[in-house]
Amino acid sequence: MNEEKQRHKKRMQRHKEVVDAAVARATEDRGIILVLTGNGKGKSSSGFGMVARSLGHDFKVGVVQFIKGSFSTGEEAFFRRFPEEVEYHVMGTGFTWETQDKDKDIAAAEAAWTQAEALLSDPDITLVLLDELNIVLKYKYLKMEKVLETLAKRPPHQHVVITGRAAHKALIDVADTVTEMNVIKHAFKAGIKAQKGIEL
């Protein structure tokens, strides 16, 4: 074995020791809160990836979409094929700049949160995806205290994924995992419309 390969093997051995030690320390088993935020693409896509992963483990899943609602999406069309495993609720009225009606948006957010509360109190549901909840919290369509209280009271094994730009600090503080997605390039800025299977 040449010197370069030996150095590589030693580096990988050290790396494996570090990873194995971290895995050994991670002994707590409970539901977690994940926040996916930032201006980059992929927040909802990541959330729906976890929905698919959960179904692969035969978990029951709940989805509430707080903003999308004025148009059909590929994820809705797909996951509605599994009505026994996925409770899917599209509760929004569309993007806030489209509705231009604050009272209507608040009413929709409150109705969506009522549905979310039902999912967050159901011990049979292992994963709850609250898609674009960060947006309605940003615009103060829901009271943060009420959201935090419900999250704290959920079944101990239940995971919650919350998506949307501009996640509130209070939500970041209670989350176990927070990912911020940043834009480097986006096709829309080059004049390319939203594509089925990518954005829709």
Contact map, one row per residue, 1 for C-alpha under 8 A:
11101100000000000000000000000000000000000000000000000000000000000000000000000000000000000000000000000000000000000000000000000000000000000000000000000000000000000000000000000000000000000000000000000000
11111100000000000000000000000000000000000000000000000000000000000000000000000000000000000000000000000000000000000000000000000000000000000000000000000000000000000000000000000000000000000000000000000000
11111110000000000000000000000000000000000000000000000000000000000000000000000000000000000000000000000000000000000000000000000000000000000000000000000000000000000000000000000000000000000000000000000000
01111111000000000000000000000000000000000000000000000000000000000000000000000000000000000000000000000000000000000000000000000000000000000000000000000000000000000000000000000000000000000000000000000000
11111111100000000000000000000000000000000000000000000000000000000000000000000000000000000000000000000000000000000000000000000000000000000000000000000000000000000000000000000000000000000000000000000000
11111111110000000000000000000000000000000000000000000000000000000000000000000000000000000000000000000000000000000000000000000000000000000000000000000000000000000000000000000000000000000000000000000000
00111111111000000000000000000000000000000000000000000000000000000000000000000000000000000000000000000000000000000000000000000000000000000000000000000000000000000000000000000000000000000000000000000000
00011111111100000000000000000000000000000000000000000000000000000000000000000000000000000000000000000000000000000000000000000000000000000000000000000000000000000000000000000000000000000000000000000000
00001111111110000000000000000000000000000000000000000000000000000000000000000000000000000000000000000000000000000000000000000000000000000000000000000000000000000000000000000000000000000000000000000000
00000111111111000000000000000000000000000000000000000000000000000000000000000000000000000000000000000000000000000000000000000000000000000000000000000000000000000000000000000000000000000000000000000000
00000011111111100000000000000000000000000000000000000000000000000000000000000000000000000000000000000000000000000000000000000000000000000000000000000000000000000000000000000000000000000000000000000000
00000001111111110000000000000000000000000000000000000000000000000000000000000000000000000000000000000000000000000000000000000000000000000000000000000000000000000000000000000000000000000000000000000000
00000000111111111000000000000000000000000000000000000000000000000000000000000000000000000000000000000000000000000000000000000000000000000000000000000000000000000000000000000000000000000000000000000000
00000000011111111100000000000000000000000000000000000000000000000000000000000000000000000000000000000000000000000000000000000000000000000000000000000000000000000000000000000000000000000000000000000000
00000000001111111110000000000000000000000000000000000000000000000000000000000000000000000000000000000000000000000000000000000000000000000000000000000000000000000000000000000000000000000000000000000000
00000000000111111111000000000000000000000000000000000000000000000000000000000000000000000000000000000000000000000000000000000000000000000000000000000000000000000000000000000000000000000000000000000000
00000000000011111111100000000000000000000000000000000000000000000000000000000000000000000000000000000000000000000000000000000000000000000000000000000000000000000000000000000000000000000000000000000000
00000000000001111111110000000000000000000000000000000000000000000000000000000000000000000000000000000000000000000000000000000000000000000000000000000000000000000000000000000000000000000000000000000000
00000000000000111111111000000000000000000000000000000000000000000000000000000000000000000000000000000000000000000000000000000000000000000000000000000000000000000000000000000000000000000000000000000000
00000000000000011111111100000000000000000000000000000000000000000000000000000000000000000000000000000000000000000000000000000000000000000000000000000000000000000000000000000000000000000000000000000000
00000000000000001111111110000000000000000000000000000000000000000000000000000000000000000000000000000000000000000000000000000000000000000000000000000000000000000000000000000000000000000000000000000000
00000000000000000111111111000000000000000000000000000000000000000000000000000000000000000000000000000000000000000000000000000000000000000000000000000000000000000000000000000000000000000000000000000000
00000000000000000011111111100000000000000000000000000000000000000000000000000000000000000000000000000000000000000000000000000000000000000000000000000000000000000000000000000000000000000000000000000000
00000000000000000001111111100000000000000000000000000000000000000000000000000000000000000000000000000000000000000000000000000000000000000000000000000000000000000000000000000000000000000000000000000000
00000000000000000000111111100000000000000000000000000000000000000000000000000000000000000000000000000000000000000000000000000000000000000000000000000000000000000000000000000000000000000000000000000000
00000000000000000000011111110000000000000000000000000000000000000000000000000000000000000000000000000000000000000000000000000000000000000000000000000000000000000000000000000000000000000000000000000000
00000000000000000000001111111000000000000000000000000000000000000000000000000000000000000000000000000000000000000000000000000000000000000000000000000000000000000000000000000000000000000000000000000000
00000000000000000000000001111100000000000000000000000000000000000000000000000000000000000000000000000000000000000000000000000000000000000000000000000000000000000000000000000000000000000000000000000000
00000000000000000000000000111110000000000000000000000000000000000000000000000000000000000000000000000000000000000000000000000000000000000000000000000000000010000000000000000000000000000000000000000000
00000000000000000000000000011111000000000000000000000000000000000000000000000000000000000000000000000000000000000000000000000000000000000000000000000000000111000000000000000000000000000000000000000000
00000000000000000000000000001111100000000000000000000000000000000000000000000000000000000000000000000000000000000000000000000000000000000000000000000000001111110000000000000000000000000000000000000000
00000000000000000000000000000111110000000000000000000000000000000000000000000000000000000000000000000000000000000000000000000000000000000000000000000000000011110000000000000011100000000000000000000000
00000000000000000000000000000011111000000000000000000000000000000000000000000000000000000000000000000000000000000000000000000000000000000000000000000000000000111100000000000111100000000000000000000000
00000000000000000000000000000001111100000000000000000000000000000000000000000000000000000000000000000000000000000000000000000000000000000000000000000000000000111100000000000011111000000000000000000000
00000000000000000000000000000000111110000000000000000000000000000000000000000000000000000000000000000000000000000000000000000000000000000000000000000000000000001110001000110010111000000000000000000000
00000000000000000000000000000000011111000011001000000000000000000000000000000000000000000000000000000000000000000000000000000000000000000000000000000000000000001111100000000000011110000000000000000000
00000000000000000000000000000000001111100010000000000000000000000000000000000000000000000000000000000000000000000000000000000000000001000000000000000000000000000011111000000000011110000000000000000000
00000000000000000000000000000000000111110000000000000000000000000000000000000000000000000000000000000000000000000000000000000000000000000000000000000000000000000001111000000000001111000000000000000000
00000000000000000000000000000000000011111000000000000000000000000000000000000000000000000000000000000000000000000000000000000000000000000000000000000000000000000000110000000000000111100000000000000000
00000000000000000000000000000000000001111110000000000000000000000000000000000000000000000000000000000000000000000000000000000000000000000000000000000000000000000000000000000000000111110000000000000000
00000000000000000000000000000000000000111110000000000000000000000000000000000000000000000000000000000000000000000000000000000000000000000000000000000000000000000000000000000000000011100000000000000000
00000000000000000000000000000000000000011111110000000000000000000000000000000000000000000000000000000000000000000000000000000000000000000000000000000000000000000000000000000000000010000000000000000000
00000000000000000000000000000000000110011111111000000000000000000000000000000000000000000000000000000000000000000000000000000000000000000000000000000000000000000011000000000000000010000000000000000000
00000000000000000000000000000000000100000111111100000000000000000000000000000000000000000000000000000000000000000000000000000000001100000000000000000000000000000011000000000000000000000000000000000000
00000000000000000000000000000000000000000111111110000000000000000000000000000000000000000000000000000000000000000000000000000000000000000000000000000000000000000000000000000000000000000000000000000000
00000000000000000000000000000000000000000111111111000000000000000000000000000000000000000000000000000000000000000000000000000000000000000000000000000000000000000000000000000000000000000000000000000000
00000000000000000000000000000000000100000011111111100000000000000000000000000000000000000000000000000000000000000000000000000000101000000000000000000000000000001110000000000000000000000000000000000000
00000000000000000000000000000000000000000001111111110000000000000000000000100000000000000000000000000000000000000000000000000000100000000000000000000000000000000000000000000000000000000000000000000000
00000000000000000000000000000000000000000000111111111000000000000000000000000000000000000000000000000000000000000000000000000000000000000000000000000000000000000000000000000000000000000000000000000000
00000000000000000000000000000000000000000000011111111100000000000000000000000000000000000000000000000000000000000000000000000000000000000000000000000000000000000000000000000000000000000000000000000000
00000000000000000000000000000000000000000000001111111110000010000000000000000000000000000000000000000000000000000000000000000010100000000000000000000000000000000000000000000000000000000000000000000000
00000000000000000000000000000000000000000000000111111111000000000000000000000000000000000000000000000000000000000000000000000000000000000000000000000000000000000000000000000000000000000000000000000000
00000000000000000000000000000000000000000000000011111111100000000000000000000000000000000000000000000000000000000000000000000000000000000000000000000000000000000000000000000000000000000000000000000000
00000000000000000000000000000000000000000000000001111111111110000000000000000000000000000000000000000000000000000000000000000010000000000000000000000000000000000000000000000000000000000000000000000000
00000000000000000000000000000000000000000000000000111111111110000000000000000000000010000000000000000000000000000000000000000000000000000000000000000000000000000000000000000000000000000000000000000000
00000000000000000000000000000000000000000000000000011111111000000000000000000000000000000000000000000000000000000000000000000000000000000000000000000000000000000000000000000000000000000000000000000000
00000000000000000000000000000000000000000000000000001111111000000000000000000000000000000000000000000000000000000000000000000000000000000000000000000000000000000000000000000000000000000000000000000000
00000000000000000000000000000000000000000000000000000111111100000000000000000000000010000000000000000000000000000000000000000000000000000000000000000000000000000000000000000000000000000000000000000000
00000000000000000000000000000000000000000000000000000111111110000000000000000000000010000000000000000000000000000000000000001110000000000000000000000000000000000000000000000000000000000000000000000000
00000000000000000000000000000000000000000000000000000110011111000000000000000000000011000000000000000000000000000000000000011110000000000000000000000000000000000000000000000000000000000000000000000000
00000000000000000000000000000000000000000000000000100110001111100000000000000000000011100000000000000000000000000000000000001111100000000000000000000000000000000000000000000000000000000000000000000000
00000000000000000000000000000000000000000000000000000000000111110000000000000000000001110000000000000000000000000000001000001011100000000000000000000000000000000000000000000000000000000000000000000000
00000000000000000000000000000000000000000000000000000000000011111000000000000000000001111000000000000000000000000000000000000001111000000000000000000000000000000000000000000000000000000000000000000000
00000000000000000000000000000000000000000000000000000000000001111100000000000000000000011110000000000000000000010011000000000001111000000000000000000000000000000000000000000000000000000000000000000000
00000000000000000000000000000000000000000000000000000000000000111111100000000000000000001111000000000000000000010000000000000000011110000000000000000000000000000000000000000000000000000000000000000000
00000000000000000000000000000000000000000000000000000000000000011111100000000000000000000111000000000000000110010000000000000000011110010000000000000000000000000000000000000000000000000000000000000000
00000000000000000000000000000000000000000000000000000000000000001111100000000000000000000011111100000000000000000000000000000000001110110000000000000000000000000000000000000000000000000000000000000000
00000000000000000000000000000000000000000000000000000000000000001111111000000000000000000111111000000000000000000000000000000000000000000000000000000000000000000000000000000000000000000000000000000000
00000000000000000000000000000000000000000000000000000000000000001111111100000000000000000111110000000000000000000000000000000000000000000000000000000000000000000000000000000000000000000000000000000000
00000000000000000000000000000000000000000000000000000000000000000001111100000000000000000001110000000000000000000000000000000000000000000000000000000000000000000000000000000000000000000000000000000000
00000000000000000000000000000000000000000000000000000000000000000001111110000000000000000000010000000000000000000000000000000000000000000000000000000000000000000000000000000000000000000000000000000000
00000000000000000000000000000000000000000000000000000000000000000000111111011000000000000000000000000000000000000000000000000000000000000000000000000000000000000000000000000000000000000000000000000001
00000000000000000000000000000000000000000000000000000000000000000000001111111000000000000000000000000000000000000000000000000000000000000000000000000000000000000000000000000000000000000000000000010001
00000000000000000000000000000000000000000000000000000000000000000000000111111100000000000000000000000000000000000000000000000000000000000000000000000000000000000000000000000000000000000000000000011001
00000000000000000000000000000000000000000000000100000000000000000000000011111110000000000000000000000000000000000000000000000000000000000000000000000000000000000000000000000000000000000000000000000001
00000000000000000000000000000000000000000000000000000000000000000000000111111111000000010000000000000000000000000000000000000000000000000000000000000000000000000000000000000000000000000000000000000000
00000000000000000000000000000000000000000000000000000000000000000000000111111111100000000000000000000000000000000000000000000000000000000000000000000000000000000000000000000000000000000000000000000000
00000000000000000000000000000000000000000000000000000000000000000000000001111111100000000000000000000000000000000000000000000000000000000000000000000000000000000000000000000000000000000000000000000000
00000000000000000000000000000000000000000000000000000000000000000000000000111111111001010000000000000000000000000000000000000000000000000000000000000000000000000000000000000000000000000000000000000000
00000000000000000000000000000000000000000000000000000000000000000000000000011111111001010000000000000000000000000000000000000000000000000000000000000000000000000000000000000000000000000000000000000000
00000000000000000000000000000000000000000000000000000000000000000000000000001111111000000000000000000000000000000000000000000000000000000000000000000000000000000000000000000000000000000000000000000000
00000000000000000000000000000000000000000000000000000000000000000000000000000011111111000000000000000000000000000000000000000000000000000000000000000000000000000000000000000000000000000000000000000000
00000000000000000000000000000000000000000000000000000000000000000000000000000011111111110000000000000000000000000000000000000000000000000000000000000000000000000000000000000000000000000000000000000000
00000000000000000000000000000000000000000000000000000000000000000000000000000000011111100000000000000000000000000000000000000000000000000000000000000000000000000000000000000000000000000000000000000000
00000000000000000000000000000000000000000000000000000010011110000000000000000000011111100000000000000000000000000000000000000000000000000000000000000000000000000000000000000000000000000000000000000000
00000000000000000000000000000000000000000000000000000000000111100000000000000011011111110000000000000000000000000000000000000000000000000000000000000000000000000000000000000000000000000000000000000000
00000000000000000000000000000000000000000000000000000000000011100000000000000000001111111000000000000000000000000000000000000000000000000000000000000000000000000000000000000000000000000000000000000000
00000000000000000000000000000000000000000000000000000000000001110000000000010011001001111100000000000000000000000000000000000000000000000000000000000000000000000000000000000000000000000000000000000000
00000000000000000000000000000000000000000000000000000000000000111000000000000000000000111110000000000000000000000010000000000000000000000000000000000000000000000000000000000000000000000000000000000000
00000000000000000000000000000000000000000000000000000000000000011101100000000000000000011111000000000000000000000000000000000000000000000000000000000000000000000000000000000000000000000000000000000000
00000000000000000000000000000000000000000000000000000000000000011111100000000000000000001111100000000000000110110000000000000000000000000000000000000000000000000000000000000000000000000000000000000000
00000000000000000000000000000000000000000000000000000000000000001111110000000000000000000111110000000000100110010000000000000000000000000000000000000000000000000000000000000000000000000000000000000000
00000000000000000000000000000000000000000000000000000000000000000011110000000000000000000011111000100001100100000000000000000000000000000000000000000000000000000000000000000000000000000000000000000000
00000000000000000000000000000000000000000000000000000000000000000011111000000000000000000001111101100000000000000000000000000000000000000000000000000000000000000000000000000000000000000000000000000000
00000000000000000000000000000000000000000000000000000000000000000011000000000000000000000000111111100000000000000000000000000000000000000000000000000000000000000000000000000000000000000000000000000000
00000000000000000000000000000000000000000000000000000000000000000010000000000000000000000000011111111000100000000000000000000000000000000000000000000000000000000000000000000000000000000000000000000000
00000000000000000000000000000000000000000000000000000000000000000000000000000000000000000000001111110000000000000000000000000000000000000000000000000000000000000000000000000000000000000000000000000000
00000000000000000000000000000000000000000000000000000000000000000000000000000000000000000000011111110000000000000000000000000000000000000000000000000000000000000000000000000000000000000000000000000000
00000000000000000000000000000000000000000000000000000000000000000000000000000000000000000000111111111101100000000000000000000000000000000000000000000000000000000000000000000000000000000000000000000000
00000000000000000000000000000000000000000000000000000000000000000000000000000000000000000000000111111100000000000000000000000000000000000000000000000000000000000000000000000000000000000000000000000000
00000000000000000000000000000000000000000000000000000000000000000000000000000000000000000000000100111111100000000000000000000000000000000000000000000000000000000000000000000000000000000000000000000000
00000000000000000000000000000000000000000000000000000000000000000000000000000000000000000000000000111111110000000000000000000000000000000000000000000000000000000000000000000000000000000000000000000000
00000000000000000000000000000000000000000000000000000000000000000000000000000000000000000000000000001111111000000000000000000000000000000000000000000000000000000000000000000000000000000000000000000000
00000000000000000000000000000000000000000000000000000000000000000000000000000000000000000000100000101111111100000000000000000000000000000000000000000000000000000000000000000000000000000000000000000000
00000000000000000000000000000000000000000000000000000000000000000000000000000000000000000001100100101111111110000000000000000000000000000000100000000000000000000000000000000000000000000000000000000000
00000000000000000000000000000000000000000000000000000000000000000000000000000000000000000000000000000111111111000000000000000000000000000000110000000000000000000000000000000000000000000000000000000000
00000000000000000000000000000000000000000000000000000000000000000000000000000000000000000000000000000011111111100000000000000000000000000000000000000000000000000000000000000000000000000000000000000000
00000000000000000000000000000000000000000000000000000000000000000100000000000000000000000011100000000001111111110000000000000000000000000000000000000000000000000000000000000000000000000000000000000000
00000000000000000000000000000000000000000000000000000000000000000100000000000000000000000011000000000000111111111000000000000000000000010000110000000000000000000000000000000000000000000000000000000000
00000000000000000000000000000000000000000000000000000000000000000000000000000000000000000000000000000000011111111100000000000000000000000000110000000000000000000000000000000000000000000000000000000000
00000000000000000000000000000000000000000000000000000000000000000000000000000000000000000010000000000000001111111110000000000000000000000000000000000000000000000000000000000000000000000000000000000000
00000000000000000000000000000000000000000000000000000000000000011100000000000000000000000011000000000000000111111111000000000000000000000000000000000000000000000000000000000000000000000000000000000000
00000000000000000000000000000000000000000000000000000000000000000000000000000000000000000000000000000000000011111111100000000000000000000000000000000000000000000000000000000000000000000000000000000000
00000000000000000000000000000000000000000000000000000000000000000000000000000000000000000000000000000000000001111111110000000000000000000000000000000000000000000000000000000000000000000000000000000000
00000000000000000000000000000000000000000000000000000000000000010000000000000000000000001000000000000000000000111111111000000000000000000000000000000000000000000000000000000000000000000000000000000000
00000000000000000000000000000000000000000000000000000000000000010000000000000000000000000000000000000000000000011111111100000000010000000000000000000000000000000000000000000000000000000000000000000000
00000000000000000000000000000000000000000000000000000000000000000000000000000000000000000000000000000000000000001111111110000000000000000000000000000100000000000000000000000000000000000000000000000000
00000000000000000000000000000000000000000000000000000000000000000000000000000000000000000000000000000000000000000111111111000000000000000000000000000000000000000000000000000000000000000000000000000000
00000000000000000000000000000000000000000000000000000000000001000000000000000000000000000000000000000000000000000011111111001001000000000000000000000000000000000000000000000000000000000000000000000000
00000000000000000000000000000000000000000000000000000000000000000000000000000000000000000000000000000000000000000001111111101001000000000000000000000110011001000000000000000000000000000000000000000000
00000000000000000000000000000000000000000000000000000000000000000000000000000000000000000000000000000000000000000000111111100000000000000000000000000000111000000000000000000000000000000000000000000000
00000000000000000000000000000000000000000000000000000000000000000000000000000000000000000000000000000000000000000000011111111000000000000000000000000000011000000000000000000000000000000000000000000000
00000000000000000000000000000000000000000000000000000000000000000000000000000000000000000000000000000000000000000000000111111100000000000000000000000000001001000000000000000000000000000000000000000000
00000000000000000000000000000000000000000000000000000000000100000000000000000000000000000000000000000000000000000000000001111100000000000000000000000000000000000000000000000000000000000000000000000000
00000000000000000000000000000000000000000000000000000000001111000000000000000000000000000000000000000000000000000000001101111111000000000000000000000000000001000000000000000000000000000000000000000000
00000000000000000000000000000000000000000000000000000000001110000000000000000000000000000000000000000000000000000000000000111111000000000000000000000000000011100000000000000000000000000000000000000000
00000000000000000000000000000000000000000000000000100100001111000000000000000000000000000000000000000000000000000000000000001111100000000000000000000000000001111000000000000000000000000000000000000000
00000000000000000000000000000000000000000000000000000000000011110000000000000000000000000000000000000000000000000000001100001111110000000000000000000000000001111000000000000000000000000000000000000000
00000000000000000000000000000000000000000000001100100000000011110000000000000000000000000000000000000000000000000000000000000011111000000000000000000000000000011100000000000000000000000000000000000000
00000000000000000000000000000000000000000000000000000000000000111100000000000000000000000000000000000000000000000001000000000001111110000000000000000000000000011110000000000000000000000000000000000000
00000000000000000000000000000000000000000001001000000000000000111110000000000000000000000000000000000000000000000000000000000000111110000000000000000000000000001111000000000000000000000000000000000000
00000000000000000000000000000000000000000001000000000000000000001110000000000000000000000000000000000000000000000000000000000000011111110000000000000000000000000111100000000000000000000000000000000000
00000000000000000000000000000000000000000000000000000000000000001110000000000000000000000000000000000000000000000000000000000000011111111000000000000000000000000111000000000000000000000000000000000000
00000000000000000000000000000000000010000000000000000000000000000000000000000000000000000000000000000000000000000000000000000000000111111100000000000000000000000111111100000000000000000000000000000000
00000000000000000000000000000000000000000000000000000000000000000010000000000000000000000000000000000000000000000000000000000000000111111110000000000000000000000001111000000000000000000000000000000000
00000000000000000000000000000000000000000000000000000000000000000110000000000000000000000000000000000000000010000000000000000000000111111111110000000000000000000000000000000000000000000000000000000000
00000000000000000000000000000000000000000000000000000000000000000000000000000000000000000000000000000000000000000000000000000000000011111111111100000000000000000000000100000000000000000000000000000000
00000000000000000000000000000000000000000000000000000000000000000000000000000000000000000000000000000000000000000000000000000000000001111111100000000000000000000000011100000000000000000000000000000000
00000000000000000000000000000000000000000000000000000000000000000000000000000000000000000000000000000000000000000000000000000000000000111111100000000000000000000000000000000000000000000000000000000000
00000000000000000000000000000000000000000000000000000000000000000000000000000000000000000000000000000000000000000000000000000000000000011111111100000000000000000000000000000000000000000000000000000000
00000000000000000000000000000000000000000000000000000000000000000000000000000000000000000000000000000000110011000000000000000000000000011111111000000000000000000000000000000000000000000000000000000000
00000000000000000000000000000000000000000000000000000000000000000000000000000000000000000000000000000000010011000000000000000000000000011001111101100000000000000000000000000000000000000000000000000000
00000000000000000000000000000000000000000000000000000000000000000000000000000000000000000000000000000000000000000000000000000000000000001001111111100000000000000000000000000000000000000000000000000000
00000000000000000000000000000000000000000000000000000000000000000000000000000000000000000000000000000000000000000000000000000000000000001001011111110000000000000000000001000000000000000000000000000000
00000000000000000000000000000000000000000000000000000000000000000000000000000000000000000000000000000000000000000000000000000000000000000000001111111000000000000000000000000000000000000000000000000000
00000000000000000000000000000000000000000000000000000000000000000000000000000000000000000000000000000000000000000000000000000000000000000000011111111100000000000000000000000000000000000000000000000000
00000000000000000000000000000000000000000000000000000000000000000000000000000000000000000000000000000000000000000000000000000000000000000000011111111110000000000000000000000000000000000000000000000000
00000000000000000000000000000000000000000000000000000000000000000000000000000000000000000000000000000000000000000000000000000000000000000000000111111111000000000000000000100000000000000000000000000000
00000000000000000000000000000000000000000000000000000000000000000000000000000000000000000000000000000000000000000000000000000000000000000000000011111111100000000000000000000000000000000000000000000000
00000000000000000000000000000000000000000000000000000000000000000000000000000000000000000000000000000000000000000000100100000000000000000000000001111111110000000000000000000000000000000000000000000000
00000000000000000000000000000000000000000000000000000000000000000000000000000000000000000000000000000000000000000000000100000000000000000000000000111111110000000000000000000000000000000000000000000000
00000000000000000000000000000000000000000000000000000000000000000000000000000000000000000000000000000000000000000000000000000000000000000000000000011111110000000000000000000000000000000000000000000000
00000000000000000000000000000000000000000000000000000000000000000000000000000000000000000000000000000000000000000000000010000000000000000000000000001111111000000000000000000000000000000000000000000000
00000000000000000000000000000000000000000000000000000000000000000000000000000000000000000000000000000000000000000000000111000000000000000000000000000111111101000000000000000000000000000000000000000000
00000000000000000000000000000010000000000000000000000000000000000000000000000000000000000000000000000000000000000000000111100000000000000000000000000000111111000000000000000000000000000000000000000000
00000000000000000000000000000110000000000000000000000000000000000000000000000000000000000000000000000000000000000000000000000000000000000000000000000000011111000000000000000000000000000000000000000000
00000000000000000000000000001111000000000000000000000000000000000000000000000000000000000000000000000000000000000000000000000100000000000000000000000000001111100000000000000000000000000000000000000000
00000000000000000000000000000111000000000000000000000000000000000000000000000000000000000000000000000000000000000000000100101111000000000000000000000000011111110000000000000000000000000000000000000000
00000000000000000000000000000011110000000000000000000000000000000000000000000000000000000000000000000000000000000000000000000111000000000000000000000000000011111000000000000000000000000000000000000000
00000000000000000000000000000011110000000000000000000000000000000000000000000000000000000000000000000000000000000000000000000011110000000000000000000000000001111100000000000000000000000000000000000000
00000000000000000000000000000000111100000000001000000000000000000000000000000000000000000000000000000000000000000000000000000011111000000000000000000000000000111110000000000000000000000000000000000000
00000000000000000000000000000000111100000000001000000000000000000000000000000000000000000000000000000000000000000000000000000000111111000000000000000000000000011111000000000000000000000000000000000000
00000000000000000000000000000000001110000011001000000000000000000000000000000000000000000000000000000000000000000000000000000000011111000000000000000000000000001111100000000000000000000000000000000000
00000000000000000000000000000000000111000011000000000000000000000000000000000000000000000000000000000000000000000000000000000000001111100000000000000000000000000111111000000000000000000000000000000000
00000000000000000000000000000000000111100000000000000000000000000000000000000000000000000000000000000000000000000000000000000000000101100000000000000000000000000011111000000000000000000000000000000000
00000000000000000000000000000000000011100000000000000000000000000000000000000000000000000000000000000000000000000000000000000000000001100100000000000000000000000001111100000000000000000000000000000000
00000000000000000000000000000000001011000000000000000000000000000000000000000000000000000000000000000000000000000000000000000000000001100100000000000000000000000001111110110000000000000000000000000000
00000000000000000000000000000000000000000000000000000000000000000000000000000000000000000000000000000000000000000000000000000000000001001100000000000000000000000000011111110000000000000000000000000000
00000000000000000000000000000000000000000000000000000000000000000000000000000000000000000000000000000000000000000000000000000000000000000000000000000000000000000000001111111000000000000000000000000000
00000000000000000000000000000000000000000000000000000000000000000000000000000000000000000000000000000000000000000000000000000000000000000000000100000000000000000000000111111100000000000000000000000000
00000000000000000000000000000000001000000000000000000000000000000000000000000000000000000000000000000000000000000000000000000000000000000000000000010000000000000000001111111110000000000000000000000000
00000000000000000000000000000000001000000000000000000000000000000000000000000000000000000000000000000000000000000000000000000000000000000000000000000000000000000000001111111110010000000000000000000000
00000000000000000000000000000000000000000000000000000000000000000000000000000000000000000000000000000000000000000000000000000000000000000000000000000000000000000000000011111110000000000000000000000000
00000000000000000000000000000000100000000000000000000000000000000000000000000000000000000000000000000000000000000000000000000000000000000000000000000000000000000000000001111111000000000000000000000000
00000000000000000000000000000001111000000000000000000000000000000000000000000000000000000000000000000000000000000000000000000000000000000000000000000000000000000000000000111111110000000000000000000000
00000000000000000000000000000001110000000000000000000000000000000000000000000000000000000000000000000000000000000000000000000000000000000000000000000000000000000000000000000111110000000000000000000000
00000000000000000000000000000001111000000000000000000000000000000000000000000000000000000000000000000000000000000000000000000000000000000000000000000000000000000000000000000011111000000000000000000000
00000000000000000000000000000000011110000000000000000000000000000000000000000000000000000000000000000000000000000000000000000000000000000000000000000000000000000000000000010011111100000000000000000000
00000000000000000000000000000000011111000000000000000000000000000000000000000000000000000000000000000000000000000000000000000000000000000000000000000000000000000000000000000000111110000000000000000000
00000000000000000000000000000000000111110000000000000000000000000000000000000000000000000000000000000000000000000000000000000000000000000000000000000000000000000000000000000000011111000000000000000000
00000000000000000000000000000000000111111110000000000000000000000000000000000000000000000000000000000000000000000000000000000000000000000000000000000000000000000000000000000000001111100000000000000000
00000000000000000000000000000000000001111000000000000000000000000000000000000000000000000000000000000000000000000000000000000000000000000000000000000000000000000000000000000000000111110000000000000000
00000000000000000000000000000000000000111000000000000000000000000000000000000000000000000000000000000000000000000000000000000000000000000000000000000000000000000000000000000000000011111100000000000000
00000000000000000000000000000000000000010000000000000000000000000000000000000000000000000000000000000000000000000000000000000000000000000000000000000000000000000000000000000000000001111100000000000000
00000000000000000000000000000000000000000000000000000000000000000000000000000000000000000000000000000000000000000000000000000000000000000000000000000000000000000000000000000000000000111110100000000000
00000000000000000000000000000000000000000000000000000000000000000000000000000000000000000000000000000000000000000000000000000000000000000000000000000000000000000000000000000000000000111111110000000000
00000000000000000000000000000000000000000000000000000000000000000000000000000000000000000000000000000000000000000000000000000000000000000000000000000000000000000000000000000000000000001111111110000000
00000000000000000000000000000000000000000000000000000000000000000000000000000000000000000000000000000000000000000000000000000000000000000000000000000000000000000000000000000000000000000111111111000000
00000000000000000000000000000000000000000000000000000000000000000000000000000000000000000000000000000000000000000000000000000000000000000000000000000000000000000000000000000000000000001111111100000000
00000000000000000000000000000000000000000000000000000000000000000000000000000000000000000000000000000000000000000000000000000000000000000000000000000000000000000000000000000000000000000111111100000000
00000000000000000000000000000000000000000000000000000000000000000000000000000000000000000000000000000000000000000000000000000000000000000000000000000000000000000000000000000000000000000011111110000000
00000000000000000000000000000000000000000000000000000000000000000000000000000000000000000000000000000000000000000000000000000000000000000000000000000000000000000000000000000000000000000011111111000000
00000000000000000000000000000000000000000000000000000000000000000000000000000000000000000000000000000000000000000000000000000000000000000000000000000000000000000000000000000000000000000011001111100000
00000000000000000000000000000000000000000000000000000000000000000000000000000000000000000000000000000000000000000000000000000000000000000000000000000000000000000000000000000000000000000001000111110111
00000000000000000000000000000000000000000000000000000000000000000000000000000000000000000000000000000000000000000000000000000000000000000000000000000000000000000000000000000000000000000000000011111111
00000000000000000000000000000000000000000000000000000000000000000000000011000000000000000000000000000000000000000000000000000000000000000000000000000000000000000000000000000000000000000000000001111111
00000000000000000000000000000000000000000000000000000000000000000000000001000000000000000000000000000000000000000000000000000000000000000000000000000000000000000000000000000000000000000000000000111111
00000000000000000000000000000000000000000000000000000000000000000000000000000000000000000000000000000000000000000000000000000000000000000000000000000000000000000000000000000000000000000000000001111111
00000000000000000000000000000000000000000000000000000000000000000000000000000000000000000000000000000000000000000000000000000000000000000000000000000000000000000000000000000000000000000000000001111111
00000000000000000000000000000000000000000000000000000000000000000000000111100000000000000000000000000000000000000000000000000000000000000000000000000000000000000000000000000000000000000000000001111111
